[in-house]
């Protein structure tokens, strides 16, 4: 017959069959996937019985042929198969369950388009493999939100630009040198408080007629904003500026959205400051020893270059932040961004870590970062939601463009951070590994690649940096470890830091 293989073909077919490598046998399983909430799916997997029985048979055959089973009343190697199955069933069932479950989950990951954000809510110990019928298990899993990615190349974006003035450069030099100065009483007859002064004051915080907290002899630097552990005074600098020793000023503090007492979240309380003492920083001399010891440079000209570099890095940080906001608005405007609260709280620590890393890369000092972190922590859910939206958009762009982070990328970034911080690359890597930040670093690099790709194809309309943006760049945030409303703070969620 025409369809019958010739002897040569038949021989080749047999040879091919013999030579074909044996791969893992795929399970016959059905998968049901249902949406059960924002970014959450319920998955039910049913594995057919035939291959489960095959695995049981293999395991029992191994035991039977091993001459190892010992059963009272039978000589080794003479134990009937049914007796072996009865005695060893619990152990074999556990082994088969583990084997089938792992194979099933791996097959599920290969065959289904699921982008998990966390491991599945699955307890293997709670799953039993039945003696008859299919093996069924089910679980919930958090996944990335599903949305269509519109055109992201050729976007029209607005970009802030700025040329720093001599006064702004002088202010940055003062900020860099301040930690090496000397705190001294402010001179003059009846001196008044100015921004950057350090004040000692008593503070009484009230909500209506109720006193929430009384703080004695608290020392703080006068900055435009003051952040307590559980609240922020937005106009703190404005209210304290011009006061003298003995003066009393009342400042509004907006409490955190993270308080345990829901009735107090976001409430405005009044803090009365009684000023006792005013000090200021006497700037150090710009000696070669100071330049070399503090900044790793040897000349005033090198210090000027350092200041210009820091200011330009800060401007670039502002430009990229503004670009990210616009990209998100344009790309994700039509997406459904319902994100579950429990997910946001679990992601808070990672999000804060990445934000701190971005600020460090922008050349901000530890004090500047600490203040901004405190602000973010006042409403950690809202700040995390905004960051996650950016993350999902940029991750999807990276996926579409097949962008990846290689080991060489991580090493180059560690070298760059080491160069900026004056540490050795080995020390930087050890610190990142100890603080569990390597994943955050890789994520940050991938998102930077995605954003760079978008910006490279965008067109820009430049505009002058606004007063608000300049204030965000240069405005410091004073921090006090005390709470405005003791006992009302919410306990940190799993994976969340309180700072």
N, C-alpha and C positions, 0 to 999 in steps of 0.2 A: 504494500500500500504506500501511497505517496507520502503519508504522514509518518510512516514508520522510520525510525532513525536507521541510517546505514550502520554497518558494523563499526566503522571508524568513529561515527558520531556517537554511537552507543558507548563505545570504549572511552571516548573523551568525556562523555557525560558521567560515566561511572568514576573516572579519575577525578573529575571536578568534585563530585560528591564526596569522595574520600578525602580530598585535599581541603575542603571547606572547613574553616575554623569553627569550632563550636562556641557560640556566644551564650550569654545568660538567657534562659527561656523566659519570655515575657509572660507576666501573669494575665489571665483573662479576668478583667475587672471592669465594673461600671462605676462611673463617678457622677454624682449629683451635686451641683453647686448652686447655692441660693444666697441672695443678698439678705443680710439680717440686720443691717444698720449702716451708718456712714463708715466707709472703709473697712467693713467687716463682712466676711462670707462664712457660710456654714457649708462644710463639705462632708458628704457621705460616700464612703467607698465600700463596694461589695465585691469581694474576691471569690471567684467560683471555686467549688469544692475539689475538682479533679486534681489540681496541682498541689493542693494542701495535702490530700491523701498520698500523693507521690512522695512528698517530703517526709511524711510520717513513715511510710514504708522504707525509705532510704535510711532513716535514723534507726528504726528497729532492726533492719537488716545488718547495719553496722554493729549494733550491740550483739546480735545473734552470732555473727561471724567472728567476733573478737575473742571468743572463749573466755570473756571476763565476767559475764553475769553470774552471780552466785545466788542461788535460791535454795533454801533448806529443803532437803529431800531429793535434790537433783544433782548429778555430777556436772562439773563445768563442761560446757559445750553441749549438754544434753537437755537443757531447759527448753520446754515447748514454747513456740512462738507466742501463743496466747498468754502464757504465764508471764513472759517477758513484757508483753504489751501492757498487761495489767499492772505489773510492779513498776515499770519505768515510765508509765504514761505521763505523770505530772512533770517530770524532768524533760521528756521529749516534747511535750506540748509547749512548754516554756521556750525551748530552743526553736521550735517550728514557728511559734508566734513571733518571736523576735526576728527570725529570718524573713518570714513573709511580710511582716509590717515594714521592715526596712526596705525590702525590694518594692513593695507597693508604694511607699512614699517617694522613693527615687523615681519610679515610673510615673507617678503623679506629677512630680516636678518637671520631668522631661516632656510629658504629653499635654499638660494644661498650661495655659498662659496665666499664671498667677504670680504677682509680684509682692511677696510677703514683706511686711515691715518688721515682723518679729516671729519667733518660732511659734508653731501652732499650739493652741491650748489643748494639749493632748497628754494624757497620763497613761503610759504603756502598762503600768501595773494594774490599772482599772479595767483593762481590756482582756477578755477571755476568748480563747479560740474554741469554737463549739466542737463537739464530737461528731456531729452530723450537720450537713447543710453549709451554706456559704459563710465566709468570715466577713463580718460587717463591723466597721468602725467609723466614727464621725467626730468632727471637731470644728471649732471656730478658729478663724485666722484673720489677723489684720493685714490689709493689703493697701497698696498705693491707690489713691483715687483715680478713677477712670475719666478721662476727658480727651477731647480732640485737640490736637496741637495745630493751631492755625499757622499761617506763614510767618516765620520769624526772621527771615532775611530781608534786608532792605527796609527795616523800620526807620521811621523818622523820630529822632530823640532830641531832647534838649539837654545841654551839657553846661554846668556851671564852670566858669573860669574866673581867675583872680590873679592880680599881680600884687604881691605883698609889699606893704609900705614899710618905711624905716621904723615907724612906731610899732608895727606888728612884729617886725624882726627883733626889735629891742625887747618886746614883751616876751617873745619866745626864749630869748637868751636868759632873761630874768627867771623864767619858769625852770629852765634847765639848771641854772646855778643855785636856785633857792634851797634845795636839799643840803647844800654844802655851806650855807650861810649860818649866821648865829641869830637866834631868837632873842630880841632885846626889848625892854620897855619902849613904847613909842614916845619920842621926844616932843617937847613943846608944852606950852601952857594949856592945860585941859584939852589934850589931844582927842580927836574924833576918829571913829572907825571908818576905814576904807576897805575896799575889796583887797584881798590877799593878806589883811591883818589877821592876827590870831587873838581870839577873845576868850576870856574866862567868864562864865555867867551861871546863874541859877536859872533853872527852867521849870515852869509849872505848866502841865498840859491838862486841859479841861475839855469835856464834852458837855456843853450846856453848863450846869452848875456842878457836875460831877468831876472831881479831880481824878484823872487817869494815872498820872505819874508826876513825881517831883524829883528833879535831878539837881544835885548840888555841885557847884564848882566844876562844871563841864567845860572842857577846853575844845575849841573848834576853830577851823580856819573859815574866814568869811568869804564865801563864794556865792555866785548868783543863786544856786540852789543848795538846799541841805537835804540829805537823805538819811533818815533813821532806818532802823531795821524793818519797820512796818509802815512807813509813810514818807511823804516828800513835801517839803516847803518850797514851792516854786518861786516865790518872790522874797526869799530869805535875804539875799544880798541887798536888795533895794530897801527892805525894812530896817536892816541893821546899819547900813551906811549912814554916817553922820552922827551916830550916837556917841555919848561920852560915858565915862565911868559913873555909875549910879543911875543912868537912864533905864527906862523900862519900855520894851516894845512887844507888841503882840503880833504873832505871825500865824497864818493859817497853815495847817498840815492836812493833806489829803491822805487818808489811810489806804493801805494796800487792798487790792481785790483778793488777796490770798488769806485774809483773816479767817480763823475758824468760825467766828461769830458772823453769820451772814448779814445780820442787821447793821454791823459796823463797817462792812466793806464799802470803800469809796466815800465814807463819811468825812466831813470836814471838822477837824478839831482845832482848838486854839492853844498855841504855845506862847506863854509870856516869858520873855527873856529879861533878866535883870543883870545888866553889865557890871562886872567888877573890875576887870583888868584888860588892858589893850597892849598887845605886843606886835612887833613887826620884825621882819627878817633883814638883818644887815648883810648885804651881798658880799660874797668873798672876793678877794682879789683874783684876777685871772692869771694865775701863775702857771709856769710850765709844769710844775709838780701836780697841780690840780687838773690841768688839761690832760696830762698823760694818765694820771691815776683814775680819773672819773670818766674820761671820754676816749682814751686811747689815741689822742692826737697831741701834737707838740707845739703848735703855733696858733696865734689868734686867727690867722687866715683859715687854718683848718677848722677852727670852731665855727667861723662864718659859713664855711661849706657844709658843715654838719647841720647847722640851723636851717639853711636853705633846703637841704635834702629832706629834713623832717617836715618842713612846711609843705614841700611839694608832694611828699608821700601822703600827708593828711588831705591835701586837695584831691589827689587821685582817689583816696578812700571815699571822699564825699561824692566825687564823680561816679564811681562805681556803684555806690549805694543808691544814688539818684537813678542811674541806669537800670539797676535791678528793679526798682519800684516801677519804672515806666514799662519795662519789659513784662513784668507781671501783669500790669494793668492791661496791656495790649494783647498779650497771649492768653491770659486766663480769665478775661472779662466774662466770658459766657459759661465758665465751668462751675459746677456745683461743688463748693468748697466746705461742705459740712464735715468737720473733723471732730471725732469723739473726744470728750474731755479726758478720759482716762489715757488715751493715746498722747494727748498734748502734755499731760503731766509726766508721763514716762519719758517723753522726748525732751523734756525741759533741760535736763543736765547736758545732753549732747548739744542742744541748740545754744545754750549759754557758753559752753566750751568753745564752739566754733565762732561765736560772736567775739569772745575774748581774744581768740587767735587772730581774727581779722583786725581788731583794734591794735594788737601788738605789732602786727605787720605794718600798720599805718603809722607806727612810731610813737604811739601814746605811752605815757608813763604808767607805772603800776598804780599810782594814785588816781590818775584819770580813768583808767580801766575799772578800778574798784568802785568809783562813783557811778559810772555808767552801768556797771553790773547791778548795783543796788537799785537803780531806776528800773532796769529790765525785770528785776525780781519782784517789783511791786505789783505787777500784773503779768506773772509768768505765763499764764495761759494765752493771753492776747499776743504777747511778744513771740511766743513759740508758734502760734497759729500763723502769724505773718511770715516767720522764717521758714516754716514747713511748706507754705505755698510756694515761696521762691525755690525751695529745695526740689519739690516735685516737678515744677516747670523745667528747671535746669537739668534735673536728672533725666527727664524725658527727651530733652534736646540731645543730651549726651548719648542716650540710647539710640535715637534715630541716626545720629551722626557717627555712631560706633566709636565714640571717644573712650579711651581707657587710661588708667593711671598705671604706669609701670614702676618697677622698683627704682629705676634710674631717676624717675620724676621725684619720688619721695626722697632719695638721697640728695638730689640737687636742692630741694626745698629745705631739707635739714641743714645743708651747707650754707644756704642763704640766711636762715634764721641764726645759725651759729655766728656767721660773719657780722650780723647786725647786733647780736647780744654780747659779742666778745667771748662766748663760750666755745668749747671744742665741739665738733659735730658729735662725738661719742657721748658727751655729757647731755647735749640737746636730745639725742635719741633716747638715752636712758630716762630723761625726765618725761618725755612724751609717752614712753612705754609704761613708766610707773604710774602716771596720771591717766592712763588708758585713753590717750588722745591720738594714737596712730590712725584709727579709723576716721576720726574727725578730720585729721590732716588730709587723708586721702580723699574724703568727701569734699573738703574745701577746694582741693586742687582740681578735682573733676568738674565742680561747678564753675570754677574760674575758667577752665578750658571752654566750657559751654558758653559762658558769658562772653569770653573773648571772641568766640566764633560769631556770636550774634552782633557784637559791637563792631567787628571787622567789616561786616556787611551793612552796617547802619549808616545813615547820614545824620549829621549833627547841626543843630542850631545853638550856637554859643550864647550864653547870657551871663551877666555879672553875678557872682556869688551873692546871695541875699543876706541881709542882716541876720536872719534866723539861722541860716546855714553857717555863717561866720561864728555866731554864738555857740552853735553845736560843736564847731571845731575847737574853739578856744575856751569856751566857758567851762570852768571846773565845777565839780560837784563836791561839796563838803560832805563828809560822812561821820555819823555818830553811831556807835554800836548799840546804844540804848533803844528801847521800844517806846513809841508814843502811847500804846495801849497794852501794857504788860498782861500776859495771860490770854490775849485774844489771837495770837499768831497761830496760823494753821501749821500742823506738823508737816514736814516735808514728805511729799509723795515718793513712792518707790522710784529710785533713779533720779531724784530731784535733789538739788543742793540748796541750802539756805543762805550760804555766803556769810 
